[in-house]
Amino acid sequence: MEYYANPIIISIIIGLTQAAKTAGFPSRYAPLLALFLGIGISIFYDTSIDVKERVLKGVIAGLTSSGLFSGCKSIVKK
């Protein structure tokens, strides 16, 4: 399951961020929300590794999800 953890976490973060934006969360704070969601989900998802590594994986997942979504959004607009 280790190989599939990051894409699953990134998908969850994208979905939760979009749900928050449709519920009225300001769009300009969406990357910050994605970052905190990534850290929070990663800390509780895989407890077999060190906390520092889980936080780092969360930061990577949060920033990746916000960049992935904005990149795909700009491609679709063109």
PDB file of N, CA, C and O in Angstrom:
ATOM      1  N   MET A   1       0.813  -1.192   0.000  1.00  0.00           N
ATOM      2  CA  MET A   1       0.000   0.000   0.000  1.00  0.00           C
ATOM      3  C   MET A   1       0.859   1.259   0.000  1.00  0.00           C
ATOM      4  O   MET A   1       0.354   2.346  -0.280  1.00  0.00           O
ATOM      5  N   GLU A   2       2.119   1.133   0.302  1.00  0.00           N
ATOM      6  CA  GLU A   2       3.017   2.285   0.368  1.00  0.00           C
ATOM      7  C   GLU A   2       3.116   3.008  -0.978  1.00  0.00           C
ATOM      8  O   GLU A   2       3.193   4.236  -1.014  1.00  0.00           O
ATOM      9  N   TYR A   3       3.116   2.261  -2.079  1.00  0.00           N
ATOM     10  CA  TYR A   3       3.261   2.884  -3.385  1.00  0.00           C
ATOM     11  C   TYR A   3       2.051   3.719  -3.766  1.00  0.00           C
ATOM     12  O   TYR A   3       2.176   4.684  -4.519  1.00  0.00           O
ATOM     13  N   TYR A   4       0.888   3.362  -3.258  1.00  0.00           N
ATOM     14  CA  TYR A   4      -0.340   4.053  -3.611  1.00  0.00           C
ATOM     15  C   TYR A   4      -0.725   5.134  -2.609  1.00  0.00           C
ATOM     16  O   TYR A   4      -1.751   5.789  -2.790  1.00  0.00           O
ATOM     17  N   ALA A   5       0.046   5.334  -1.586  1.00  0.00           N
ATOM     18  CA  ALA A   5      -0.320   6.282  -0.531  1.00  0.00           C
ATOM     19  C   ALA A   5      -0.336   7.714  -1.037  1.00  0.00           C
ATOM     20  O   ALA A   5      -1.308   8.428  -0.791  1.00  0.00           O
ATOM     21  N   ASN A   6       0.686   8.156  -1.722  1.00  0.00           N
ATOM     22  CA  ASN A   6       0.749   9.553  -2.157  1.00  0.00           C
ATOM     23  C   ASN A   6      -0.351   9.925  -3.141  1.00  0.00           C
ATOM     24  O   ASN A   6      -0.983  10.962  -2.946  1.00  0.00           O
ATOM     25  N   PRO A   7      -0.622   9.140  -4.193  1.00  0.00           N
ATOM     26  CA  PRO A   7      -1.732   9.526  -5.081  1.00  0.00           C
ATOM     27  C   PRO A   7      -3.088   9.543  -4.373  1.00  0.00           C
ATOM     28  O   PRO A   7      -3.945  10.364  -4.697  1.00  0.00           O
ATOM     29  N   ILE A   8      -3.282   8.656  -3.424  1.00  0.00           N
ATOM     30  CA  ILE A   8      -4.540   8.643  -2.682  1.00  0.00           C
ATOM     31  C   ILE A   8      -4.644   9.894  -1.823  1.00  0.00           C
ATOM     32  O   ILE A   8      -5.690  10.543  -1.803  1.00  0.00           O
ATOM     33  N   ILE A   9      -3.583  10.240  -1.120  1.00  0.00           N
ATOM     34  CA  ILE A   9      -3.585  11.429  -0.270  1.00  0.00           C
ATOM     35  C   ILE A   9      -3.772  12.682  -1.115  1.00  0.00           C
ATOM     36  O   ILE A   9      -4.529  13.572  -0.728  1.00  0.00           O
ATOM     37  N   ILE A  10      -3.106  12.771  -2.248  1.00  0.00           N
ATOM     38  CA  ILE A  10      -3.233  13.936  -3.115  1.00  0.00           C
ATOM     39  C   ILE A  10      -4.665  14.067  -3.634  1.00  0.00           C
ATOM     40  O   ILE A  10      -5.202  15.174  -3.689  1.00  0.00           O
ATOM     41  N   SER A  11      -5.281  12.962  -4.010  1.00  0.00           N
ATOM     42  CA  SER A  11      -6.668  13.000  -4.477  1.00  0.00           C
ATOM     43  C   SER A  11      -7.617  13.455  -3.380  1.00  0.00           C
ATOM     44  O   SER A  11      -8.541  14.227  -3.638  1.00  0.00           O
ATOM     45  N   ILE A  12      -7.398  12.989  -2.176  1.00  0.00           N
ATOM     46  CA  ILE A  12      -8.237  13.402  -1.045  1.00  0.00           C
ATOM     47  C   ILE A  12      -8.074  14.895  -0.776  1.00  0.00           C
ATOM     48  O   ILE A  12      -9.055  15.589  -0.510  1.00  0.00           O
ATOM     49  N   ILE A  13      -6.856  15.383  -0.843  1.00  0.00           N
ATOM     50  CA  ILE A  13      -6.605  16.803  -0.600  1.00  0.00           C
ATOM     51  C   ILE A  13      -7.278  17.666  -1.667  1.00  0.00           C
ATOM     52  O   ILE A  13      -7.884  18.687  -1.344  1.00  0.00           O
ATOM     53  N   ILE A  14      -7.178  17.267  -2.924  1.00  0.00           N
ATOM     54  CA  ILE A  14      -7.827  18.020  -3.998  1.00  0.00           C
ATOM     55  C   ILE A  14      -9.337  18.055  -3.778  1.00  0.00           C
ATOM     56  O   ILE A  14      -9.962  19.106  -3.917  1.00  0.00           O
ATOM     57  N   GLY A  15      -9.917  16.918  -3.437  1.00  0.00           N
ATOM     58  CA  GLY A  15     -11.357  16.861  -3.208  1.00  0.00           C
ATOM     59  C   GLY A  15     -11.799  17.711  -2.030  1.00  0.00           C
ATOM     60  O   GLY A  15     -12.792  18.432  -2.124  1.00  0.00           O
ATOM     61  N   LEU A  16     -11.073  17.636  -0.925  1.00  0.00           N
ATOM     62  CA  LEU A  16     -11.437  18.424   0.257  1.00  0.00           C
ATOM     63  C   LEU A  16     -11.246  19.918   0.029  1.00  0.00           C
ATOM     64  O   LEU A  16     -12.038  20.728   0.511  1.00  0.00           O
ATOM     65  N   THR A  17     -10.207  20.281  -0.697  1.00  0.00           N
ATOM     66  CA  THR A  17      -9.981  21.694  -0.998  1.00  0.00           C
ATOM     67  C   THR A  17     -11.084  22.241  -1.897  1.00  0.00           C
ATOM     68  O   THR A  17     -11.574  23.348  -1.677  1.00  0.00           O
ATOM     69  N   GLN A  18     -11.472  21.474  -2.900  1.00  0.00           N
ATOM     70  CA  GLN A  18     -12.557  21.908  -3.770  1.00  0.00           C
ATOM     71  C   GLN A  18     -13.875  22.001  -3.011  1.00  0.00           C
ATOM     72  O   GLN A  18     -14.654  22.927  -3.236  1.00  0.00           O
ATOM     73  N   ALA A  19     -14.128  21.062  -2.123  1.00  0.00           N
ATOM     74  CA  ALA A  19     -15.348  21.113  -1.313  1.00  0.00           C
ATOM     75  C   ALA A  19     -15.357  22.343  -0.417  1.00  0.00           C
ATOM     76  O   ALA A  19     -16.400  22.970  -0.230  1.00  0.00           O
ATOM     77  N   ALA A  20     -14.213  22.686   0.132  1.00  0.00           N
ATOM     78  CA  ALA A  20     -14.126  23.877   0.978  1.00  0.00           C
ATOM     79  C   ALA A  20     -14.353  25.144   0.165  1.00  0.00           C
ATOM     80  O   ALA A  20     -15.002  26.078   0.637  1.00  0.00           O
ATOM     81  N   LYS A  21     -13.820  25.182  -1.059  1.00  0.00           N
ATOM     82  CA  LYS A  21     -14.011  26.371  -1.891  1.00  0.00           C
ATOM     83  C   LYS A  21     -15.471  26.524  -2.314  1.00  0.00           C
ATOM     84  O   LYS A  21     -15.976  27.645  -2.365  1.00  0.00           O
ATOM     85  N   THR A  22     -16.149  25.434  -2.615  1.00  0.00           N
ATOM     86  CA  THR A  22     -17.556  25.536  -2.985  1.00  0.00           C
ATOM     87  C   THR A  22     -18.430  25.860  -1.779  1.00  0.00           C
ATOM     88  O   THR A  22     -19.537  26.373  -1.939  1.00  0.00           O
ATOM     89  N   ALA A  23     -17.948  25.570  -0.583  1.00  0.00           N
ATOM     90  CA  ALA A  23     -18.681  25.904   0.637  1.00  0.00           C
ATOM     91  C   ALA A  23     -18.459  27.346   1.066  1.00  0.00           C
ATOM     92  O   ALA A  23     -19.075  27.801   2.029  1.00  0.00           O
ATOM     93  N   GLY A  24     -17.588  28.077   0.365  1.00  0.00           N
ATOM     94  CA  GLY A  24     -17.389  29.476   0.671  1.00  0.00           C
ATOM     95  C   GLY A  24     -16.009  29.847   1.167  1.00  0.00           C
ATOM     96  O   GLY A  24     -15.773  31.006   1.510  1.00  0.00           O
ATOM     97  N   PHE A  25     -15.088  28.895   1.215  1.00  0.00           N
ATOM     98  CA  PHE A  25     -13.715  29.190   1.633  1.00  0.00           C
ATOM     99  C   PHE A  25     -13.054  30.055   0.564  1.00  0.00           C
ATOM    100  O   PHE A  25     -13.194  29.758  -0.623  1.00  0.00           O
ATOM    101  N   PRO A  26     -12.340  31.109   0.941  1.00  0.00           N
ATOM    102  CA  PRO A  26     -11.703  31.984  -0.061  1.00  0.00           C
ATOM    103  C   PRO A  26     -10.681  31.230  -0.913  1.00  0.00           C
ATOM    104  O   PRO A  26      -9.830  30.509  -0.392  1.00  0.00           O
ATOM    105  N   SER A  27     -10.780  31.409  -2.218  1.00  0.00           N
ATOM    106  CA  SER A  27      -9.906  30.686  -3.148  1.00  0.00           C
ATOM    107  C   SER A  27      -8.438  31.050  -2.996  1.00  0.00           C
ATOM    108  O   SER A  27      -7.563  30.230  -3.275  1.00  0.00           O
ATOM    109  N   ARG A  28      -8.161  32.267  -2.558  1.00  0.00           N
ATOM    110  CA  ARG A  28      -6.759  32.665  -2.455  1.00  0.00           C
ATOM    111  C   ARG A  28      -6.034  31.944  -1.326  1.00  0.00           C
ATOM    112  O   ARG A  28      -4.804  31.907  -1.311  1.00  0.00           O
ATOM    113  N   TYR A  29      -6.775  31.371  -0.382  1.00  0.00           N
ATOM    114  CA  TYR A  29      -6.168  30.605   0.706  1.00  0.00           C
ATOM    115  C   TYR A  29      -6.206  29.097   0.457  1.00  0.00           C
ATOM    116  O   TYR A  29      -5.833  28.317   1.333  1.00  0.00           O
ATOM    117  N   ALA A  30      -6.647  28.686  -0.712  1.00  0.00           N
ATOM    118  CA  ALA A  30      -6.752  27.261  -1.025  1.00  0.00           C
ATOM    119  C   ALA A  30      -5.398  26.530  -0.974  1.00  0.00           C
ATOM    120  O   ALA A  30      -5.347  25.421  -0.441  1.00  0.00           O
ATOM    121  N   PRO A  31      -4.302  27.098  -1.503  1.00  0.00           N
ATOM    122  CA  PRO A  31      -3.013  26.392  -1.376  1.00  0.00           C
ATOM    123  C   PRO A  31      -2.565  26.208   0.073  1.00  0.00           C
ATOM    124  O   PRO A  31      -1.964  25.190   0.415  1.00  0.00           O
ATOM    125  N   LEU A  32      -2.856  27.185   0.913  1.00  0.00           N
ATOM    126  CA  LEU A  32      -2.517  27.066   2.328  1.00  0.00           C
ATOM    127  C   LEU A  32      -3.358  25.977   2.997  1.00  0.00           C
ATOM    128  O   LEU A  32      -2.855  25.210   3.818  1.00  0.00           O
ATOM    129  N   LEU A  33      -4.641  25.918   2.639  1.00  0.00           N
ATOM    130  CA  LEU A  33      -5.511  24.858   3.148  1.00  0.00           C
ATOM    131  C   LEU A  33      -5.012  23.489   2.686  1.00  0.00           C
ATOM    132  O   LEU A  33      -4.990  22.539   3.468  1.00  0.00           O
ATOM    133  N   ALA A  34      -4.614  23.388   1.420  1.00  0.00           N
ATOM    134  CA  ALA A  34      -4.092  22.125   0.887  1.00  0.00           C
ATOM    135  C   ALA A  34      -2.825  21.706   1.617  1.00  0.00           C
ATOM    136  O   ALA A  34      -2.615  20.522   1.878  1.00  0.00           O
ATOM    137  N   LEU A  35      -1.989  22.668   1.943  1.00  0.00           N
ATOM    138  CA  LEU A  35      -0.764  22.369   2.687  1.00  0.00           C
ATOM    139  C   LEU A  35      -1.081  21.794   4.060  1.00  0.00           C
ATOM    140  O   LEU A  35      -0.515  20.774   4.451  1.00  0.00           O
ATOM    141  N   PHE A  36      -1.983  22.442   4.796  1.00  0.00           N
ATOM    142  CA  PHE A  36      -2.339  21.958   6.130  1.00  0.00           C
ATOM    143  C   PHE A  36      -3.095  20.625   6.075  1.00  0.00           C
ATOM    144  O   PHE A  36      -2.908  19.772   6.943  1.00  0.00           O
ATOM    145  N   LEU A  37      -3.939  20.445   5.068  1.00  0.00           N
ATOM    146  CA  LEU A  37      -4.612  19.156   4.909  1.00  0.00           C
ATOM    147  C   LEU A  37      -3.600  18.055   4.617  1.00  0.00           C
ATOM    148  O   LEU A  37      -3.713  16.949   5.146  1.00  0.00           O
ATOM    149  N   GLY A  38      -2.621  18.349   3.787  1.00  0.00           N
ATOM    150  CA  GLY A  38      -1.586  17.362   3.472  1.00  0.00           C
ATOM    151  C   GLY A  38      -0.806  16.939   4.696  1.00  0.00           C
ATOM    152  O   GLY A  38      -0.542  15.753   4.895  1.00  0.00           O
ATOM    153  N   ILE A  39      -0.439  17.905   5.513  1.00  0.00           N
ATOM    154  CA  ILE A  39       0.299  17.587   6.736  1.00  0.00           C
ATOM    155  C   ILE A  39      -0.576  16.784   7.682  1.00  0.00           C
ATOM    156  O   ILE A  39      -0.135  15.783   8.245  1.00  0.00           O
ATOM    157  N   GLY A  40      -1.823  17.225   7.857  1.00  0.00           N
ATOM    158  CA  GLY A  40      -2.727  16.535   8.781  1.00  0.00           C
ATOM    159  C   GLY A  40      -3.036  15.109   8.368  1.00  0.00           C
ATOM    160  O   GLY A  40      -3.019  14.197   9.195  1.00  0.00           O
ATOM    161  N   ILE A  41      -3.319  14.918   7.086  1.00  0.00           N
ATOM    162  CA  ILE A  41      -3.635  13.573   6.605  1.00  0.00           C
ATOM    163  C   ILE A  41      -2.409  12.672   6.681  1.00  0.00           C
ATOM    164  O   ILE A  41      -2.518  11.513   7.083  1.00  0.00           O
ATOM    165  N   SER A  42      -1.256  13.185   6.303  1.00  0.00           N
ATOM    166  CA  SER A  42      -0.039  12.362   6.309  1.00  0.00           C
ATOM    167  C   SER A  42       0.389  11.960   7.715  1.00  0.00           C
ATOM    168  O   SER A  42       0.910  10.863   7.915  1.00  0.00           O
ATOM    169  N   ILE A  43       0.175  12.830   8.680  1.00  0.00           N
ATOM    170  CA  ILE A  43       0.563  12.497  10.054  1.00  0.00           C
ATOM    171  C   ILE A  43      -0.232  11.299  10.567  1.00  0.00           C
ATOM    172  O   ILE A  43       0.311  10.434  11.255  1.00  0.00           O
ATOM    173  N   PHE A  44      -1.512  11.253  10.232  1.00  0.00           N
ATOM    174  CA  PHE A  44      -2.351  10.174  10.750  1.00  0.00           C
ATOM    175  C   PHE A  44      -2.451   8.978   9.819  1.00  0.00           C
ATOM    176  O   PHE A  44      -2.960   7.933  10.225  1.00  0.00           O
ATOM    177  N   TYR A  45      -1.979   9.098   8.576  1.00  0.00           N
ATOM    178  CA  TYR A  45      -2.148   8.021   7.605  1.00  0.00           C
ATOM    179  C   TYR A  45      -1.151   6.881   7.804  1.00  0.00           C
ATOM    180  O   TYR A  45      -1.547   5.718   7.889  1.00  0.00           O
ATOM    181  N   ASP A  46       0.128   7.205   7.878  1.00  0.00           N
ATOM    182  CA  ASP A  46       1.165   6.165   7.975  1.00  0.00           C
ATOM    183  C   ASP A  46       1.934   6.353   9.279  1.00  0.00           C
ATOM    184  O   ASP A  46       2.803   7.220   9.378  1.00  0.00           O
ATOM    185  N   THR A  47       1.612   5.547  10.263  1.00  0.00           N
ATOM    186  CA  THR A  47       2.248   5.698  11.571  1.00  0.00           C
ATOM    187  C   THR A  47       3.507   4.861  11.726  1.00  0.00           C
ATOM    188  O   THR A  47       4.095   4.830  12.807  1.00  0.00           O
ATOM    189  N   SER A  48       3.930   4.187  10.669  1.00  0.00           N
ATOM    190  CA  SER A  48       5.110   3.332  10.783  1.00  0.00           C
ATOM    191  C   SER A  48       6.425   4.097  10.584  1.00  0.00           C
ATOM    192  O   SER A  48       7.499   3.547  10.830  1.00  0.00           O
ATOM    193  N   ILE A  49       6.353   5.343  10.145  1.00  0.00           N
ATOM    194  CA  ILE A  49       7.568   6.115   9.922  1.00  0.00           C
ATOM    195  C   ILE A  49       7.651   7.269  10.920  1.00  0.00           C
ATOM    196  O   ILE A  49       6.697   7.540  11.650  1.00  0.00           O
ATOM    197  N   ASP A  50       8.779   7.931  10.942  1.00  0.00           N
ATOM    198  CA  ASP A  50       9.045   9.033  11.866  1.00  0.00           C
ATOM    199  C   ASP A  50       8.121  10.220  11.579  1.00  0.00           C
ATOM    200  O   ASP A  50       7.674  10.409  10.448  1.00  0.00           O
ATOM    201  N   VAL A  51       7.843  11.006  12.603  1.00  0.00           N
ATOM    202  CA  VAL A  51       6.943  12.151  12.475  1.00  0.00           C
ATOM    203  C   VAL A  51       7.497  13.187  11.500  1.00  0.00           C
ATOM    204  O   VAL A  51       6.737  13.777  10.731  1.00  0.00           O
ATOM    205  N   LYS A  52       8.801  13.413  11.521  1.00  0.00           N
ATOM    206  CA  LYS A  52       9.397  14.389  10.607  1.00  0.00           C
ATOM    207  C   LYS A  52       9.191  13.984   9.153  1.00  0.00           C
ATOM    208  O   LYS A  52       8.892  14.818   8.298  1.00  0.00           O
ATOM    209  N   GLU A  53       9.353  12.704   8.888  1.00  0.00           N
ATOM    210  CA  GLU A  53       9.161  12.224   7.524  1.00  0.00           C
ATOM    211  C   GLU A  53       7.693  12.320   7.111  1.00  0.00           C
ATOM    212  O   GLU A  53       7.393  12.627   5.957  1.00  0.00           O
ATOM    213  N   ARG A  54       6.775  12.061   8.048  1.00  0.00           N
ATOM    214  CA  ARG A  54       5.344  12.192   7.745  1.00  0.00           C
ATOM    215  C   ARG A  54       4.989  13.644   7.440  1.00  0.00           C
ATOM    216  O   ARG A  54       4.208  13.908   6.525  1.00  0.00           O
ATOM    217  N   VAL A  55       5.552  14.590   8.195  1.00  0.00           N
ATOM    218  CA  VAL A  55       5.288  16.010   7.938  1.00  0.00           C
ATOM    219  C   VAL A  55       5.838  16.407   6.572  1.00  0.00           C
ATOM    220  O   VAL A  55       5.176  17.120   5.818  1.00  0.00           O
ATOM    221  N   LEU A  56       7.039  15.950   6.253  1.00  0.00           N
ATOM    222  CA  LEU A  56       7.621  16.252   4.948  1.00  0.00           C
ATOM    223  C   LEU A  56       6.771  15.684   3.818  1.00  0.00           C
ATOM    224  O   LEU A  56       6.537  16.361   2.816  1.00  0.00           O
ATOM    225  N   LYS A  57       6.308  14.451   3.972  1.00  0.00           N
ATOM    226  CA  LYS A  57       5.432  13.860   2.958  1.00  0.00           C
ATOM    227  C   LYS A  57       4.128  14.637   2.847  1.00  0.00           C
ATOM    228  O   LYS A  57       3.577  14.770   1.754  1.00  0.00           O
ATOM    229  N   GLY A  58       3.632  15.147   3.961  1.00  0.00           N
ATOM    230  CA  GLY A  58       2.419  15.952   3.936  1.00  0.00           C
ATOM    231  C   GLY A  58       2.615  17.268   3.213  1.00  0.00           C
ATOM    232  O   GLY A  58       1.744  17.699   2.458  1.00  0.00           O
ATOM    233  N   VAL A  59       3.748  17.910   3.438  1.00  0.00           N
ATOM    234  CA  VAL A  59       4.059  19.158   2.741  1.00  0.00           C
ATOM    235  C   VAL A  59       4.147  18.903   1.239  1.00  0.00           C
ATOM    236  O   VAL A  59       3.607  19.668   0.439  1.00  0.00           O
ATOM    237  N   ILE A  60       4.817  17.845   0.871  1.00  0.00           N
ATOM    238  CA  ILE A  60       4.953  17.506  -0.547  1.00  0.00           C
ATOM    239  C   ILE A  60       3.588  17.213  -1.156  1.00  0.00           C
ATOM    240  O   ILE A  60       3.289  17.683  -2.254  1.00  0.00           O
ATOM    241  N   ALA A  61       2.758  16.442  -0.459  1.00  0.00           N
ATOM    242  CA  ALA A  61       1.435  16.107  -0.981  1.00  0.00           C
ATOM    243  C   ALA A  61       0.545  17.336  -1.089  1.00  0.00           C
ATOM    244  O   ALA A  61      -0.178  17.486  -2.075  1.00  0.00           O
ATOM    245  N   GLY A  62       0.583  18.213  -0.102  1.00  0.00           N
ATOM    246  CA  GLY A  62      -0.243  19.416  -0.137  1.00  0.00           C
ATOM    247  C   GLY A  62       0.150  20.359  -1.255  1.00  0.00           C
ATOM    248  O   GLY A  62      -0.708  20.858  -1.983  1.00  0.00           O
ATOM    249  N   LEU A  63       1.442  20.604  -1.395  1.00  0.00           N
ATOM    250  CA  LEU A  63       1.899  21.500  -2.454  1.00  0.00           C
ATOM    251  C   LEU A  63       1.706  20.877  -3.832  1.00  0.00           C
ATOM    252  O   LEU A  63       1.397  21.579  -4.795  1.00  0.00           O
ATOM    253  N   THR A  64       1.887  19.565  -3.929  1.00  0.00           N
ATOM    254  CA  THR A  64       1.661  18.883  -5.202  1.00  0.00           C
ATOM    255  C   THR A  64       0.197  18.963  -5.604  1.00  0.00           C
ATOM    256  O   THR A  64      -0.110  19.195  -6.773  1.00  0.00           O
ATOM    257  N   SER A  65      -0.706  18.774  -4.655  1.00  0.00           N
ATOM    258  CA  SER A  65      -2.127  18.791  -4.994  1.00  0.00           C
ATOM    259  C   SER A  65      -2.576  20.172  -5.452  1.00  0.00           C
ATOM    260  O   SER A  65      -3.365  20.276  -6.391  1.00  0.00           O
ATOM    261  N   SER A  66      -2.098  21.222  -4.819  1.00  0.00           N
ATOM    262  CA  SER A  66      -2.508  22.561  -5.260  1.00  0.00           C
ATOM    263  C   SER A  66      -1.891  22.894  -6.616  1.00  0.00           C
ATOM    264  O   SER A  66      -2.556  23.501  -7.457  1.00  0.00           O
ATOM    265  N   GLY A  67      -0.658  22.518  -6.842  1.00  0.00           N
ATOM    266  CA  GLY A  67      -0.033  22.754  -8.141  1.00  0.00           C
ATOM    267  C   GLY A  67      -0.631  21.902  -9.231  1.00  0.00           C
ATOM    268  O   GLY A  67      -0.793  22.368 -10.358  1.00  0.00           O
ATOM    269  N   LEU A  68      -0.959  20.676  -8.927  1.00  0.00           N
ATOM    270  CA  LEU A  68      -1.563  19.776  -9.906  1.00  0.00           C
ATOM    271  C   LEU A  68      -2.924  20.288 -10.340  1.00  0.00           C
ATOM    272  O   LEU A  68      -3.251  20.279 -11.527  1.00  0.00           O
ATOM    273  N   PHE A  69      -3.716  20.735  -9.376  1.00  0.00           N
ATOM    274  CA  PHE A  69      -5.047  21.222  -9.710  1.00  0.00           C
ATOM    275  C   PHE A  69      -4.974  22.505 -10.526  1.00  0.00           C
ATOM    276  O   PHE A  69      -5.681  22.637 -11.525  1.00  0.00           O
ATOM    277  N   SER A  70      -4.132  23.451 -10.122  1.00  0.00           N
ATOM    278  CA  SER A  70      -4.047  24.715 -10.859  1.00  0.00           C
ATOM    279  C   SER A  70      -3.445  24.506 -12.239  1.00  0.00           C
ATOM    280  O   SER A  70      -3.829  25.199 -13.181  1.00  0.00           O
ATOM    281  N   GLY A  71      -2.524  23.583 -12.385  1.00  0.00           N
ATOM    282  CA  GLY A  71      -1.946  23.281 -13.686  1.00  0.00           C
ATOM    283  C   GLY A  71      -2.957  22.674 -14.636  1.00  0.00           C
ATOM    284  O   GLY A  71      -3.027  23.056 -15.804  1.00  0.00           O
ATOM    285  N   CYS A  72      -3.740  21.730 -14.142  1.00  0.00           N
ATOM    286  CA  CYS A  72      -4.778  21.116 -14.978  1.00  0.00           C
ATOM    287  C   CYS A  72      -5.870  22.121 -15.306  1.00  0.00           C
ATOM    288  O   CYS A  72      -6.422  22.101 -16.406  1.00  0.00           O
ATOM    289  N   LYS A  73      -6.183  22.985 -14.374  1.00  0.00           N
ATOM    290  CA  LYS A  73      -7.211  24.000 -14.596  1.00  0.00           C
ATOM    291  C   LYS A  73      -6.791  24.976 -15.699  1.00  0.00           C
ATOM    292  O   LYS A  73      -7.614  25.365 -16.528  1.00  0.00           O
ATOM    293  N   SER A  74      -5.526  25.366 -15.711  1.00  0.00           N
ATOM    294  CA  SER A  74      -5.057  26.298 -16.731  1.00  0.00           C
ATOM    295  C   SER A  74      -4.981  25.630 -18.105  1.00  0.00           C
ATOM    296  O   SER A  74      -5.182  26.294 -19.122  1.00  0.00           O
ATOM    297  N   ILE A  75      -4.700  24.358 -18.150  1.00  0.00           N
ATOM    298  CA  ILE A  75      -4.673  23.627 -19.430  1.00  0.00           C
ATOM    299  C   ILE A  75      -6.081  23.512 -20.002  1.00  0.00           C
ATOM    300  O   ILE A  75      -6.277  23.671 -21.207  1.00  0.00           O
ATOM    301  N   VAL A  76      -7.057  23.238 -19.150  1.00  0.00           N
ATOM    302  CA  VAL A  76      -8.437  23.083 -19.610  1.00  0.00           C
ATOM    303  C   VAL A  76      -8.992  24.418 -20.114  1.00  0.00           C
ATOM    304  O   VAL A  76      -9.754  24.442 -21.080  1.00  0.00           O
ATOM    305  N   LYS A  77      -8.615  25.532 -19.468  1.00  0.00           N
ATOM    306  CA  LYS A  77      -9.086  26.837 -19.913  1.00  0.00           C
ATOM    307  C   LYS A  77      -8.583  27.207 -21.304  1.00  0.00           C
ATOM    308  O   LYS A  77      -9.277  27.897 -22.051  1.00  0.00           O
ATOM    309  N   LYS A  78      -7.387  26.756 -21.655  1.00  0.00           N
ATOM    310  CA  LYS A  78      -6.832  27.063 -22.968  1.00  0.00           C
ATOM    311  C   LYS A  78      -7.456  26.149 -23.978  1.00  0.00           C
ATOM    312  O   LYS A  78      -7.136  26.230 -25.164  1.00  0.00           O
TER     313      LYS A  78
END
